Amino acid sequence: MGITHIVLFQFKADASPESINDISRRMLALKDGCIHPTSKKPYIKSASGGTDNSPEGAQNGITHAFIVEFENAEDRDYYVDKDPFHNEFKKRAGTILEKVIVVDFTNGEFKL
């Protein structure tokens, strides 16, 4: 079963609109920039995201959401721990992010 990786961003109050747009574009560009060490090909199945537009008021400061899908846990684990393109992104993004929330799940699995 695939892994869905949800990433939620709250940017620092002094982050410029240009830097927020840059990081958002770079987040989506991870799909093509993250290369599998064995196949030498991109391994992220899909990536999507956008700015919050919920009227519920329950965002708690989160303004941007992204969904990244992986074929398996091994690919997700490589992405999280070792991928140099992703690691470089995290360093850059960390300079303007106030808070990051990450939740991963396998569709339909609800075990603890």
CYANA upper distance limits for C-alpha pairs under 8 A (distance plus 0.5 A):
  1 MET  CA     71 GLU  CA      7.55
  1 MET  CA     72 ASN  CA      6.91
  1 MET  CA    106 THR  CA      7.06
  1 MET  CA    107 ASN  CA      8.22
  2 GLY  CA     69 GLU  CA      7.52
  2 GLY  CA     70 PHE  CA      6.14
  2 GLY  CA     71 GLU  CA      5.03
  2 GLY  CA     72 ASN  CA      5.44
  2 GLY  CA     73 ALA  CA      7.89
  2 GLY  CA    106 THR  CA      6.63
  2 GLY  CA    107 ASN  CA      8.11
  3 ILE  CA     69 GLU  CA      6.29
  3 ILE  CA     70 PHE  CA      5.60
  3 ILE  CA     71 GLU  CA      6.88
  3 ILE  CA     72 ASN  CA      6.29
  3 ILE  CA     73 ALA  CA      6.83
  3 ILE  CA     76 ARG  CA      7.76
  3 ILE  CA    104 ASP  CA      7.16
  3 ILE  CA    105 PHE  CA      6.22
  3 ILE  CA    106 THR  CA      5.49
  3 ILE  CA    107 ASN  CA      8.02
  4 THR  CA     67 ILE  CA      7.34
  4 THR  CA     68 VAL  CA      6.51
  4 THR  CA     69 GLU  CA      5.17
  4 THR  CA     70 PHE  CA      6.98
  4 THR  CA    104 ASP  CA      5.99
  4 THR  CA    105 PHE  CA      5.87
  4 THR  CA    106 THR  CA      6.77
  4 THR  CA    107 ASN  CA      8.07
  5 HIS  CA     67 ILE  CA      6.22
  5 HIS  CA     68 VAL  CA      5.51
  5 HIS  CA     69 GLU  CA      6.49
  5 HIS  CA     70 PHE  CA      8.22
  5 HIS  CA    102 VAL  CA      7.57
  5 HIS  CA    103 VAL  CA      6.49
  5 HIS  CA    104 ASP  CA      4.90
  5 HIS  CA    105 PHE  CA      7.26
  6 ILE  CA     65 ALA  CA      7.79
  6 ILE  CA     66 PHE  CA      6.27
  6 ILE  CA     67 ILE  CA      5.17
  6 ILE  CA     68 VAL  CA      6.93
  6 ILE  CA    101 ILE  CA      8.49
  6 ILE  CA    102 VAL  CA      6.04
  6 ILE  CA    103 VAL  CA      5.63
  6 ILE  CA    104 ASP  CA      6.52
  7 VAL  CA     65 ALA  CA      6.34
  7 VAL  CA     66 PHE  CA      5.61
  7 VAL  CA     67 ILE  CA      6.91
  7 VAL  CA    100 VAL  CA      7.47
  7 VAL  CA    101 ILE  CA      6.28
  7 VAL  CA    102 VAL  CA      5.11
  7 VAL  CA    103 VAL  CA      7.21
  8 LEU  CA     62 ILE  CA      6.84
  8 LEU  CA     63 THR  CA      8.05
  8 LEU  CA     64 HIS  CA      6.29
  8 LEU  CA     65 ALA  CA      5.06
  8 LEU  CA     66 PHE  CA      6.90
  8 LEU  CA    100 VAL  CA      6.09
  8 LEU  CA    101 ILE  CA      5.50
  8 LEU  CA    102 VAL  CA      6.89
  9 PHE  CA     62 ILE  CA      5.96
  9 PHE  CA     63 THR  CA      6.61
  9 PHE  CA     64 HIS  CA      5.66
  9 PHE  CA     65 ALA  CA      6.91
  9 PHE  CA     97 LEU  CA      7.37
  9 PHE  CA     98 GLU  CA      8.22
  9 PHE  CA     99 LYS  CA      6.47
  9 PHE  CA    100 VAL  CA      5.36
  9 PHE  CA    101 ILE  CA      7.22
 10 GLN  CA     61 GLY  CA      6.25
 10 GLN  CA     62 ILE  CA      4.97
 10 GLN  CA     63 THR  CA      6.07
 10 GLN  CA     64 HIS  CA      7.39
 10 GLN  CA     97 LEU  CA      6.52
 10 GLN  CA     98 GLU  CA      5.97
 10 GLN  CA     99 LYS  CA      5.49
 10 GLN  CA    100 VAL  CA      6.94
 11 PHE  CA     15 ALA  CA      6.90
 11 PHE  CA     20 ILE  CA      7.93
 11 PHE  CA     62 ILE  CA      8.38
 11 PHE  CA     63 THR  CA      8.03
 11 PHE  CA     96 ILE  CA      6.37
 11 PHE  CA     97 LEU  CA      4.83
 11 PHE  CA     98 GLU  CA      5.51
 11 PHE  CA     99 LYS  CA      7.35
 12 LYS  CA     96 ILE  CA      6.04
 12 LYS  CA     97 LEU  CA      5.83
 12 LYS  CA     98 GLU  CA      5.19
 15 ALA  CA     19 SER  CA      6.94
 15 ALA  CA     20 ILE  CA      7.12
 15 ALA  CA     96 ILE  CA      6.31
 16 SER  CA     20 ILE  CA      6.76
 17 PRO  CA     21 ASN  CA      6.62
 18 GLU  CA     22 ASP  CA      6.60
 19 SER  CA     23 ILE  CA      6.67
 19 SER  CA     96 ILE  CA      8.31
 20 ILE  CA     24 SER  CA      6.62
 20 ILE  CA     96 ILE  CA      8.37
 21 ASN  CA     25 ARG  CA      6.61
 22 ASP  CA     26 ARG  CA      6.61
 23 ILE  CA     27 MET  CA      6.51
 23 ILE  CA     92 ARG  CA      8.45
 23 ILE  CA     93 ALA  CA      6.64
 24 SER  CA     28 LEU  CA      7.05
 24 SER  CA     50 GLY  CA      8.40
 25 ARG  CA     29 ALA  CA      6.66
 26 ARG  CA     30 LEU  CA      6.95
 26 ARG  CA     89 PHE  CA      7.79
 27 MET  CA     66 PHE  CA      8.48
 27 MET  CA     89 PHE  CA      8.01
 28 LEU  CA     47 ALA  CA      6.43
 28 LEU  CA     48 SER  CA      7.00
 28 LEU  CA     49 GLY  CA      7.76
 28 LEU  CA     66 PHE  CA      8.48
 29 ALA  CA     33 GLY  CA      6.64
 30 LEU  CA     34 CYS  CA      5.99
 30 LEU  CA     44 ILE  CA      8.43
 30 LEU  CA     85 PHE  CA      7.90
 30 LEU  CA     86 HIS  CA      7.24
 31 LYS  CA     42 PRO  CA      7.26
 31 LYS  CA     43 TYR  CA      7.94
 31 LYS  CA     44 ILE  CA      5.69
 31 LYS  CA     45 LYS  CA      7.88
 31 LYS  CA     46 SER  CA      7.07
 31 LYS  CA     47 ALA  CA      6.59
 32 ASP  CA     42 PRO  CA      6.02
 32 ASP  CA     44 ILE  CA      8.00
 33 GLY  CA     42 PRO  CA      7.22
 33 GLY  CA     85 PHE  CA      6.97
 34 CYS  CA     42 PRO  CA      6.07
 34 CYS  CA     43 TYR  CA      7.36
 34 CYS  CA     44 ILE  CA      7.81
 34 CYS  CA     79 TYR  CA      8.12
 34 CYS  CA     83 ASP  CA      7.21
 34 CYS  CA     84 PRO  CA      8.35
 34 CYS  CA     85 PHE  CA      6.19
 34 CYS  CA     86 HIS  CA      7.15
 35 ILE  CA     39 SER  CA      8.43
 35 ILE  CA     40 LYS  CA      6.07
 35 ILE  CA     41 LYS  CA      5.56
 35 ILE  CA     42 PRO  CA      4.92
 35 ILE  CA     43 TYR  CA      6.76
 35 ILE  CA     83 ASP  CA      8.19
 36 HIS  CA     40 LYS  CA      5.57
 36 HIS  CA     41 LYS  CA      6.02
 36 HIS  CA     42 PRO  CA      6.47
 36 HIS  CA     43 TYR  CA      6.32
 36 HIS  CA     75 ASP  CA      8.47
 43 TYR  CA     70 PHE  CA      7.76
 43 TYR  CA     71 GLU  CA      8.37
 43 TYR  CA     75 ASP  CA      7.63
 44 ILE  CA     68 VAL  CA      7.61
 44 ILE  CA     69 GLU  CA      6.66
 44 ILE  CA     70 PHE  CA      5.83
 44 ILE  CA     71 GLU  CA      8.00
 44 ILE  CA     75 ASP  CA      8.42
 45 LYS  CA     68 VAL  CA      8.02
 45 LYS  CA     69 GLU  CA      5.84
 45 LYS  CA     70 PHE  CA      5.91
 45 LYS  CA     71 GLU  CA      7.08
 46 SER  CA     67 ILE  CA      8.43
 46 SER  CA     68 VAL  CA      6.22
 46 SER  CA     69 GLU  CA      5.72
 46 SER  CA     70 PHE  CA      7.98
 47 ALA  CA     66 PHE  CA      7.64
 47 ALA  CA     67 ILE  CA      6.13
 47 ALA  CA     68 VAL  CA      4.94
 47 ALA  CA     69 GLU  CA      6.98
 48 SER  CA     66 PHE  CA      6.10
 48 SER  CA     67 ILE  CA      5.82
 48 SER  CA     68 VAL  CA      7.16
 49 GLY  CA     64 HIS  CA      7.82
 49 GLY  CA     65 ALA  CA      5.90
 49 GLY  CA     66 PHE  CA      4.49
 49 GLY  CA     67 ILE  CA      6.60
 50 GLY  CA     64 HIS  CA      6.20
 50 GLY  CA     65 ALA  CA      6.21
 50 GLY  CA     66 PHE  CA      7.14
 51 THR  CA     63 THR  CA      6.27
 51 THR  CA     64 HIS  CA      4.95
 51 THR  CA     65 ALA  CA      6.97
 52 ASP  CA     62 ILE  CA      8.13
 52 ASP  CA     63 THR  CA      5.65
 52 ASP  CA     64 HIS  CA      6.02
 52 ASP  CA     65 ALA  CA      7.34
 59 GLN  CA     63 THR  CA      7.78
 62 ILE  CA     99 LYS  CA      8.37
 70 PHE  CA     75 ASP  CA      6.80
 70 PHE  CA     76 ARG  CA      6.46
 71 GLU  CA     75 ASP  CA      7.31
 72 ASN  CA     76 ARG  CA      7.04
 73 ALA  CA     77 ASP  CA      6.43
 74 GLU  CA     78 TYR  CA      6.70
 75 ASP  CA     79 TYR  CA      6.72
 76 ARG  CA     80 VAL  CA      6.66
 77 ASP  CA     81 ASP  CA      6.45
 77 ASP  CA     82 LYS  CA      8.32
 78 TYR  CA     82 LYS  CA      5.62
 78 TYR  CA     83 ASP  CA      6.43
 79 TYR  CA     83 ASP  CA      5.42
 79 TYR  CA     86 HIS  CA      7.08
 80 VAL  CA     86 HIS  CA      8.01
 81 ASP  CA     87 ASN  CA      8.47
 82 LYS  CA     87 ASN  CA      7.74
 83 ASP  CA     87 ASN  CA      6.60
 84 PRO  CA     88 GLU  CA      6.61
 85 PHE  CA     89 PHE  CA      6.86
 86 HIS  CA     90 LYS  CA      6.73
 87 ASN  CA     91 LYS  CA      6.93
 88 GLU  CA     92 ARG  CA      6.91
 89 PHE  CA     93 ALA  CA      6.46
 90 LYS  CA     94 GLY  CA      6.29
 91 LYS  CA     95 THR  CA      7.48
 92 ARG  CA     96 ILE  CA      8.35
 93 ALA  CA     97 LEU  CA      6.66
 94 GLY  CA     98 GLU  CA      8.48
105 PHE  CA    109 GLU  CA      7.99
